Structure formats: C-alpha cells, structure tokens
Amino acid sequence: MRCVCCDKKLKDHESVRRHAITNEFLDMCDACLKEIPNIPTKLPKGVVIEADPFEDSEANDNDVDIDSVTHCYTLDLDKD
C-alpha cells in the first residue's frame, strides 16, 4: 500500500492507521500526516511502531485514544 500524498510505500503501522472520528483508513505515511495539523488518529491495539533510524521524525503526535476525543470541528468550505 502507498501513501495517498507522496506515493511512498507505507510501513505496517501506517497502513492500519485510521481517523479517530470517521474510522476511515488514512493511507498516509508518518511524514505526510505530520504536515497536516489536528487529524485525530488511532491504531489497533497491539500495533508496534517501528522507529526508522534514518528518519528524524517520530511516530505521529496526533495519535489519540478514541475515547478521549470529545470535540470535532469541521471547516465547511462549500457554504454559501
């Protein structure tokens, strides 16, 4: 599976990451996801995030426990 933004091959933990509200698969690598602020994400229990020694970024800082999500704000660009 590949990242929908940069077409890079996804690691195991990246390919199972879901949006914490919609439960849709994100299909984005850590680097691309880090560039987009405020996307609540979740991983299945037991998924291990392997560190890449050649990459300076850490795992997605936006990963949250779905039970801790209390508010969701959506920007609607199609309003008249």
Biopython code that builds the backbone (N, CA, C, O; Angstrom):
import numpy as np
from Bio.PDB.StructureBuilder import StructureBuilder

atoms = [
    (1, "MET", "N", (0.840, -1.165, 0.000)),
    (1, "MET", "CA", (0.000, 0.000, 0.000)),
    (1, "MET", "C", (0.898, 1.244, 0.000)),
    (1, "MET", "O", (1.990, 1.232, 0.567)),
    (2, "ARG", "N", (0.423, 2.311, -0.641)),
    (2, "ARG", "CA", (1.220, 3.532, -0.778)),
    (2, "ARG", "C", (0.509, 4.740, -0.199)),
    (2, "ARG", "O", (-0.719, 4.771, -0.116)),
    (3, "CYS", "N", (1.291, 5.737, 0.200)),
    (3, "CYS", "CA", (0.770, 6.995, 0.746)),
    (3, "CYS", "C", (-0.003, 7.728, -0.351)),
    (3, "CYS", "O", (0.467, 7.850, -1.482)),
    (4, "VAL", "N", (-1.193, 8.213, 0.001)),
    (4, "VAL", "CA", (-2.012, 8.927, -0.981)),
    (4, "VAL", "C", (-1.435, 10.296, -1.322)),
    (4, "VAL", "O", (-1.830, 10.896, -2.322)),
    (5, "CYS", "N", (-0.507, 10.801, -0.508)),
    (5, "CYS", "CA", (0.089, 12.119, -0.765)),
    (5, "CYS", "C", (1.388, 12.039, -1.558)),
    (5, "CYS", "O", (1.554, 12.729, -2.564)),
    (6, "CYS", "N", (2.309, 11.193, -1.099)),
    (6, "CYS", "CA", (3.648, 11.183, -1.709)),
    (6, "CYS", "C", (3.972, 9.890, -2.457)),
    (6, "CYS", "O", (5.029, 9.791, -3.079)),
    (7, "ASP", "N", (3.087, 8.907, -2.409)),
    (7, "ASP", "CA", (3.242, 7.629, -3.096)),
    (7, "ASP", "C", (4.357, 6.757, -2.521)),
    (7, "ASP", "O", (4.790, 5.806, -3.171)),
    (8, "LYS", "N", (4.827, 7.069, -1.314)),
    (8, "LYS", "CA", (5.843, 6.262, -0.646)),
    (8, "LYS", "C", (5.187, 4.991, -0.097)),
    (8, "LYS", "O", (4.038, 5.029, 0.343)),
    (9, "LYS", "N", (5.905, 3.875, -0.121)),
    (9, "LYS", "CA", (5.380, 2.620, 0.422)),
    (9, "LYS", "C", (5.147, 2.789, 1.926)),
    (9, "LYS", "O", (6.023, 3.270, 2.645)),
    (10, "LEU", "N", (3.951, 2.388, 2.395)),
    (10, "LEU", "CA", (3.599, 2.545, 3.801)),
    (10, "LEU", "C", (4.194, 1.425, 4.645)),
    (10, "LEU", "O", (4.279, 0.280, 4.203)),
    (11, "LYS", "N", (4.606, 1.768, 5.871)),
    (11, "LYS", "CA", (5.040, 0.781, 6.852)),
    (11, "LYS", "C", (3.789, 0.115, 7.415)),
    (11, "LYS", "O", (2.675, 0.588, 7.190)),
    (12, "ASP", "N", (3.971, -0.973, 8.141)),
    (12, "ASP", "CA", (2.831, -1.721, 8.679)),
    (12, "ASP", "C", (1.911, -0.846, 9.519)),
    (12, "ASP", "O", (0.695, -0.869, 9.327)),
    (13, "HIS", "N", (2.476, -0.069, 10.452)),
    (13, "HIS", "CA", (1.624, 0.746, 11.330)),
    (13, "HIS", "C", (0.938, 1.884, 10.566)),
    (13, "HIS", "O", (-0.142, 2.320, 10.963)),
    (14, "GLU", "N", (1.535, 2.362, 9.495)),
    (14, "GLU", "CA", (0.924, 3.429, 8.702)),
    (14, "GLU", "C", (-0.275, 2.904, 7.907)),
    (14, "GLU", "O", (-1.246, 3.628, 7.682)),
    (15, "SER", "N", (-0.198, 1.655, 7.489)),
    (15, "SER", "CA", (-1.265, 1.095, 6.654)),
    (15, "SER", "C", (-2.521, 0.732, 7.437)),
    (15, "SER", "O", (-3.574, 0.520, 6.836)),
    (16, "VAL", "N", (-2.434, 0.657, 8.762)),
    (16, "VAL", "CA", (-3.612, 0.323, 9.570)),
    (16, "VAL", "C", (-4.130, 1.512, 10.374)),
    (16, "VAL", "O", (-5.092, 1.374, 11.130)),
    (17, "ARG", "N", (-3.505, 2.674, 10.221)),
    (17, "ARG", "CA", (-3.928, 3.867, 10.958)),
    (17, "ARG", "C", (-5.258, 4.365, 10.419)),
    (17, "ARG", "O", (-5.459, 4.443, 9.207)),
    (18, "ARG", "N", (-6.169, 4.702, 11.333)),
    (18, "ARG", "CA", (-7.492, 5.192, 10.963)),
    (18, "ARG", "C", (-7.749, 6.573, 11.564)),
    (18, "ARG", "O", (-7.115, 6.969, 12.542)),
    (19, "HIS", "N", (-8.682, 7.288, 10.966)),
    (19, "HIS", "CA", (-9.154, 8.550, 11.532)),
    (19, "HIS", "C", (-9.945, 8.197, 12.789)),
    (19, "HIS", "O", (-10.766, 7.281, 12.761)),
    (20, "ALA", "N", (-9.710, 8.905, 13.881)),
    (20, "ALA", "CA", (-10.327, 8.568, 15.161)),
    (20, "ALA", "C", (-11.822, 8.850, 15.207)),
    (20, "ALA", "O", (-12.524, 8.263, 16.031)),
    (21, "ILE", "N", (-12.327, 9.721, 14.358)),
    (21, "ILE", "CA", (-13.751, 10.042, 14.371)),
    (21, "ILE", "C", (-14.507, 9.235, 13.314)),
    (21, "ILE", "O", (-15.516, 8.599, 13.621)),
    (22, "THR", "N", (-14.024, 9.262, 12.080)),
    (22, "THR", "CA", (-14.743, 8.625, 10.969)),
    (22, "THR", "C", (-14.423, 7.141, 10.813)),
    (22, "THR", "O", (-15.158, 6.409, 10.151)),
    (23, "ASN", "N", (-13.325, 6.703, 11.423)),
    (23, "ASN", "CA", (-12.853, 5.324, 11.350)),
    (23, "ASN", "C", (-12.391, 4.928, 9.946)),
    (23, "ASN", "O", (-12.232, 3.740, 9.667)),
    (24, "GLU", "N", (-12.174, 5.903, 9.060)),
    (24, "GLU", "CA", (-11.667, 5.640, 7.704)),
    (24, "GLU", "C", (-10.146, 5.436, 7.763)),
    (24, "GLU", "O", (-9.457, 6.078, 8.555)),
    (25, "PHE", "N", (-9.639, 4.542, 6.923)),
    (25, "PHE", "CA", (-8.191, 4.408, 6.803)),
    (25, "PHE", "C", (-7.622, 5.698, 6.226)),
    (25, "PHE", "O", (-8.196, 6.276, 5.303)),
    (26, "LEU", "N", (-6.484, 6.155, 6.775)),
    (26, "LEU", "CA", (-5.881, 7.401, 6.299)),
    (26, "LEU", "C", (-4.938, 7.171, 5.124)),
    (26, "LEU", "O", (-4.804, 8.043, 4.265)),
    (27, "ASP", "N", (-4.281, 6.014, 5.071)),
    (27, "ASP", "CA", (-3.358, 5.692, 3.975)),
    (27, "ASP", "C", (-2.342, 6.798, 3.735)),
    (27, "ASP", "O", (-2.097, 7.191, 2.595)),
    (28, "MET", "N", (-1.751, 7.297, 4.817)),
    (28, "MET", "CA", (-0.732, 8.339, 4.735)),
    (28, "MET", "C", (0.488, 7.924, 5.546)),
    (28, "MET", "O", (0.361, 7.304, 6.602)),
    (29, "CYS", "N", (1.668, 8.270, 5.048)),
    (29, "CYS", "CA", (2.894, 7.981, 5.781)),
    (29, "CYS", "C", (3.021, 8.960, 6.951)),
    (29, "CYS", "O", (2.336, 9.982, 6.993)),
    (30, "ASP", "N", (3.898, 8.639, 7.892)),
    (30, "ASP", "CA", (4.095, 9.493, 9.063)),
    (30, "ASP", "C", (4.511, 10.905, 8.670)),
    (30, "ASP", "O", (4.035, 11.880, 9.252)),
    (31, "ALA", "N", (5.395, 11.016, 7.687)),
    (31, "ALA", "CA", (5.910, 12.329, 7.281)),
    (31, "ALA", "C", (4.800, 13.220, 6.728)),
    (31, "ALA", "O", (4.724, 14.397, 7.080)),
    (32, "CYS", "N", (3.948, 12.683, 5.879)),
    (32, "CYS", "CA", (2.853, 13.481, 5.307)),
    (32, "CYS", "C", (1.807, 13.807, 6.358)),
    (32, "CYS", "O", (1.283, 14.921, 6.392)),
    (33, "LEU", "N", (1.501, 12.843, 7.216)),
    (33, "LEU", "CA", (0.499, 13.066, 8.248)),
    (33, "LEU", "C", (0.952, 14.136, 9.235)),
    (33, "LEU", "O", (0.137, 14.896, 9.759)),
    (34, "LYS", "N", (2.244, 14.185, 9.479)),
    (34, "LYS", "CA", (2.794, 15.187, 10.405)),
    (34, "LYS", "C", (2.627, 16.607, 9.851)),
    (34, "LYS", "O", (2.549, 17.563, 10.624)),
    (35, "GLU", "N", (2.573, 16.752, 8.543)),
    (35, "GLU", "CA", (2.426, 18.062, 7.912)),
    (35, "GLU", "C", (1.000, 18.598, 7.978)),
    (35, "GLU", "O", (0.777, 19.786, 7.744)),
    (36, "ILE", "N", (0.038, 17.745, 8.292)),
    (36, "ILE", "CA", (-1.361, 18.155, 8.356)),
    (36, "ILE", "C", (-1.759, 18.212, 9.826)),
    (36, "ILE", "O", (-1.827, 17.170, 10.478)),
    (37, "PRO", "N", (-2.026, 19.404, 10.366)),
    (37, "PRO", "CA", (-2.316, 19.522, 11.796)),
    (37, "PRO", "C", (-3.725, 19.051, 12.160)),
    (37, "PRO", "O", (-4.647, 19.091, 11.344)),
    (38, "ASN", "N", (-3.857, 18.612, 13.390)),
    (38, "ASN", "CA", (-5.152, 18.342, 14.019)),
    (38, "ASN", "C", (-5.978, 17.227, 13.374)),
    (38, "ASN", "O", (-7.199, 17.347, 13.275)),
    (39, "ILE", "N", (-5.339, 16.164, 12.943)),
    (39, "ILE", "CA", (-6.088, 14.994, 12.478)),
    (39, "ILE", "C", (-6.006, 13.951, 13.591)),
    (39, "ILE", "O", (-4.943, 13.376, 13.827)),
    (40, "PRO", "N", (-7.128, 13.703, 14.279)),
    (40, "PRO", "CA", (-7.086, 12.682, 15.322)),
    (40, "PRO", "C", (-7.018, 11.299, 14.681)),
    (40, "PRO", "O", (-7.790, 10.982, 13.777)),
    (41, "THR", "N", (-6.087, 10.487, 15.159)),
    (41, "THR", "CA", (-5.886, 9.170, 14.568)),
    (41, "THR", "C", (-5.900, 8.106, 15.646)),
    (41, "THR", "O", (-5.766, 8.399, 16.834)),
    (42, "LYS", "N", (-6.067, 6.856, 15.210)),
    (42, "LYS", "CA", (-5.990, 5.737, 16.143)),
    (42, "LYS", "C", (-5.356, 4.553, 15.432)),
    (42, "LYS", "O", (-5.443, 4.414, 14.212)),
    (43, "LEU", "N", (-4.721, 3.710, 16.223)),
    (43, "LEU", "CA", (-4.119, 2.477, 15.740)),
    (43, "LEU", "C", (-4.765, 1.311, 16.474)),
    (43, "LEU", "O", (-5.177, 1.464, 17.624)),
    (44, "PRO", "N", (-4.860, 0.161, 15.841)),
    (44, "PRO", "CA", (-5.384, -1.007, 16.548)),
    (44, "PRO", "C", (-4.492, -1.354, 17.742)),
    (44, "PRO", "O", (-3.285, -1.115, 17.714)),
    (45, "LYS", "N", (-5.091, -1.913, 18.780)),
    (45, "LYS", "CA", (-4.303, -2.310, 19.957)),
    (45, "LYS", "C", (-3.263, -3.341, 19.559)),
    (45, "LYS", "O", (-3.528, -4.235, 18.755)),
    (46, "GLY", "N", (-2.087, -3.206, 20.129)),
    (46, "GLY", "CA", (-1.021, -4.156, 19.876)),
    (46, "GLY", "C", (-0.134, -3.815, 18.689)),
    (46, "GLY", "O", (0.853, -4.511, 18.447)),
    (47, "VAL", "N", (-0.458, -2.757, 17.937)),
    (47, "VAL", "CA", (0.378, -2.378, 16.795)),
    (47, "VAL", "C", (1.641, -1.711, 17.321)),
    (47, "VAL", "O", (1.578, -0.770, 18.112)),
    (48, "VAL", "N", (2.776, -2.205, 16.876)),
    (48, "VAL", "CA", (4.064, -1.667, 17.295)),
    (48, "VAL", "C", (4.567, -0.717, 16.211)),
    (48, "VAL", "O", (4.609, -1.063, 15.030)),
    (49, "ILE", "N", (4.947, 0.493, 16.640)),
    (49, "ILE", "CA", (5.502, 1.469, 15.705)),
    (49, "ILE", "C", (7.013, 1.317, 15.717)),
    (49, "ILE", "O", (7.671, 1.585, 16.722)),
    (50, "GLU", "N", (7.547, 0.886, 14.598)),
    (50, "GLU", "CA", (8.991, 0.685, 14.485)),
    (50, "GLU", "C", (9.666, 2.003, 14.151)),
    (50, "GLU", "O", (9.234, 2.721, 13.249)),
    (51, "ALA", "N", (10.719, 2.315, 14.877)),
    (51, "ALA", "CA", (11.469, 3.543, 14.621)),
    (51, "ALA", "C", (12.347, 3.352, 13.393)),
    (51, "ALA", "O", (12.968, 2.304, 13.218)),
    (52, "ASP", "N", (12.393, 4.367, 12.552)),
    (52, "ASP", "CA", (13.250, 4.349, 11.379)),
    (52, "ASP", "C", (14.528, 5.107, 11.734)),
    (52, "ASP", "O", (14.468, 6.316, 11.957)),
    (53, "PRO", "N", (15.681, 4.442, 11.794)),
    (53, "PRO", "CA", (16.914, 5.110, 12.213)),
    (53, "PRO", "C", (17.362, 6.195, 11.240)),
    (53, "PRO", "O", (18.176, 7.045, 11.602)),
    (54, "PHE", "N", (16.850, 6.182, 10.016)),
    (54, "PHE", "CA", (17.257, 7.171, 9.028)),
    (54, "PHE", "C", (16.281, 8.333, 8.928)),
    (54, "PHE", "O", (16.520, 9.286, 8.186)),
    (55, "GLU", "N", (15.191, 8.259, 9.666)),
    (55, "GLU", "CA", (14.187, 9.300, 9.615)),
    (55, "GLU", "C", (14.211, 10.081, 10.917)),
    (55, "GLU", "O", (14.267, 9.491, 11.996)),
    (56, "ASP", "N", (14.168, 11.413, 10.823)),
    (56, "ASP", "CA", (14.284, 12.258, 12.002)),
    (56, "ASP", "C", (12.957, 12.445, 12.726)),
    (56, "ASP", "O", (12.937, 12.967, 13.841)),
    (57, "SER", "N", (11.857, 12.033, 12.120)),
    (57, "SER", "CA", (10.557, 12.242, 12.765)),
    (57, "SER", "C", (10.210, 11.053, 13.649)),
    (57, "SER", "O", (10.700, 9.942, 13.451)),
    (58, "GLU", "N", (9.349, 11.317, 14.631)),
    (58, "GLU", "CA", (8.860, 10.259, 15.495)),
    (58, "GLU", "C", (7.497, 9.827, 15.006)),
    (58, "GLU", "O", (7.008, 10.338, 13.999)),
    (59, "ALA", "N", (6.884, 8.904, 15.696)),
    (59, "ALA", "CA", (5.540, 8.463, 15.326)),
    (59, "ALA", "C", (4.591, 9.651, 15.394)),
    (59, "ALA", "O", (4.885, 10.653, 16.046)),
    (60, "ASN", "N", (3.475, 9.540, 14.731)),
    (60, "ASN", "CA", (2.510, 10.619, 14.641)),
    (60, "ASN", "C", (2.117, 11.132, 16.022)),
    (60, "ASN", "O", (1.620, 10.369, 16.850)),
    (61, "ASP", "N", (2.336, 12.418, 16.271)),
    (61, "ASP", "CA", (1.972, 13.040, 17.540)),
    (61, "ASP", "C", (0.467, 13.180, 17.680)),
    (61, "ASP", "O", (-0.014, 13.472, 18.774)),
    (62, "ASN", "N", (-0.295, 12.980, 16.604)),
    (62, "ASN", "CA", (-1.733, 13.149, 16.640)),
    (62, "ASN", "C", (-2.465, 11.878, 17.039)),
    (62, "ASN", "O", (-3.692, 11.896, 17.138)),
    (63, "ASP", "N", (-1.752, 10.762, 17.275)),
    (63, "ASP", "CA", (-2.418, 9.524, 17.664)),
    (63, "ASP", "C", (-3.076, 9.718, 19.026)),
    (63, "ASP", "O", (-2.417, 10.111, 19.988)),
    (64, "VAL", "N", (-4.362, 9.444, 19.104)),
    (64, "VAL", "CA", (-5.110, 9.632, 20.342)),
    (64, "VAL", "C", (-5.963, 8.406, 20.612)),
    (64, "VAL", "O", (-6.252, 7.618, 19.711)),
    (65, "ASP", "N", (-6.350, 8.261, 21.838)),
    (65, "ASP", "CA", (-7.303, 7.223, 22.210)),
    (65, "ASP", "C", (-8.682, 7.712, 21.800)),
    (65, "ASP", "O", (-9.075, 8.819, 22.168)),
    (66, "ILE", "N", (-9.419, 6.914, 21.050)),
    (66, "ILE", "CA", (-10.720, 7.331, 20.523)),
    (66, "ILE", "C", (-11.659, 7.762, 21.641)),
    (66, "ILE", "O", (-12.501, 8.633, 21.424)),
    (67, "ASP", "N", (-11.540, 7.176, 22.831)),
    (67, "ASP", "CA", (-12.409, 7.545, 23.939)),
    (67, "ASP", "C", (-12.100, 8.936, 24.485)),
    (67, "ASP", "O", (-12.926, 9.518, 25.189)),
    (68, "SER", "N", (-10.918, 9.478, 24.170)),
    (68, "SER", "CA", (-10.568, 10.804, 24.673)),
    (68, "SER", "C", (-11.001, 11.921, 23.724)),
    (68, "SER", "O", (-10.850, 13.097, 24.056)),
    (69, "VAL", "N", (-11.531, 11.581, 22.560)),
    (69, "VAL", "CA", (-11.974, 12.597, 21.609)),
    (69, "VAL", "C", (-13.347, 13.098, 22.047)),
    (69, "VAL", "O", (-14.313, 12.336, 22.079)),
    (70, "THR", "N", (-13.425, 14.379, 22.382)),
    (70, "THR", "CA", (-14.681, 14.929, 22.868)),
    (70, "THR", "C", (-15.264, 15.972, 21.925)),
    (70, "THR", "O", (-16.476, 16.183, 21.924)),
    (71, "HIS", "N", (-14.443, 16.622, 21.134)),
    (71, "HIS", "CA", (-14.925, 17.659, 20.234)),
    (71, "HIS", "C", (-14.318, 17.456, 18.850)),
    (71, "HIS", "O", (-13.158, 17.067, 18.717)),
    (72, "CYS", "N", (-15.104, 17.720, 17.846)),
    (72, "CYS", "CA", (-14.613, 17.635, 16.481)),
    (72, "CYS", "C", (-15.088, 18.872, 15.740)),
    (72, "CYS", "O", (-16.284, 19.158, 15.712)),
    (73, "TYR", "N", (-14.180, 19.590, 15.154)),
    (73, "TYR", "CA", (-14.517, 20.791, 14.405)),
    (73, "TYR", "C", (-14.226, 20.548, 12.934)),
    (73, "TYR", "O", (-13.160, 20.040, 12.587)),
    (74, "THR", "N", (-15.156, 20.905, 12.077)),
    (74, "THR", "CA", (-15.010, 20.705, 10.652)),
    (74, "THR", "C", (-15.159, 22.041, 9.938)),
    (74, "THR", "O", (-16.096, 22.793, 10.209)),
    (75, "LEU", "N", (-14.254, 22.332, 9.042)),
    (75, "LEU", "CA", (-14.318, 23.539, 8.242)),
    (75, "LEU", "C", (-15.102, 23.214, 6.981)),
    (75, "LEU", "O", (-14.668, 22.387, 6.180)),
    (76, "ASP", "N", (-16.242, 23.848, 6.796)),
    (76, "ASP", "CA", (-17.097, 23.616, 5.642)),
    (76, "ASP", "C", (-16.844, 24.706, 4.628)),
    (76, "ASP", "O", (-17.267, 25.845, 4.821)),
    (77, "LEU", "N", (-16.154, 24.371, 3.541)),
    (77, "LEU", "CA", (-15.785, 25.362, 2.536)),
    (77, "LEU", "C", (-16.866, 25.563, 1.482)),
    (77, "LEU", "O", (-16.762, 26.467, 0.653)),
    (78, "ASP", "N", (-17.901, 24.730, 1.505)),
    (78, "ASP", "CA", (-18.940, 24.800, 0.464)),
    (78, "ASP", "C", (-20.156, 25.622, 0.875)),
    (78, "ASP", "O", (-21.164, 25.621, 0.167)),
    (79, "LYS", "N", (-20.084, 26.314, 1.990)),
    (79, "LYS", "CA", (-21.228, 27.124, 2.414)),
    (79, "LYS", "C", (-21.363, 28.360, 1.537)),
    (79, "LYS", "O", (-20.372, 28.919, 1.066)),
    (80, "ASP", "N", (-22.605, 28.773, 1.327)),
    (80, "ASP", "CA", (-22.865, 29.969, 0.514)),
    (80, "ASP", "C", (-22.593, 31.235, 1.267)),
    (80, "ASP", "O", (-22.763, 32.326, 0.723)),
]
sb = StructureBuilder()
sb.init_structure("model")
sb.init_model(0)
sb.init_chain("A")
sb.init_seg("    ")
for serial, (resi, resn, name, xyz) in enumerate(atoms, 1):
    if name == "N":
        sb.init_residue(resn, " ", resi, " ")
    sb.init_atom(name, np.array(xyz, "f"), 0.0, 1.0, " ", f" {name:<3s}", serial, name[0])
structure = sb.get_structure()
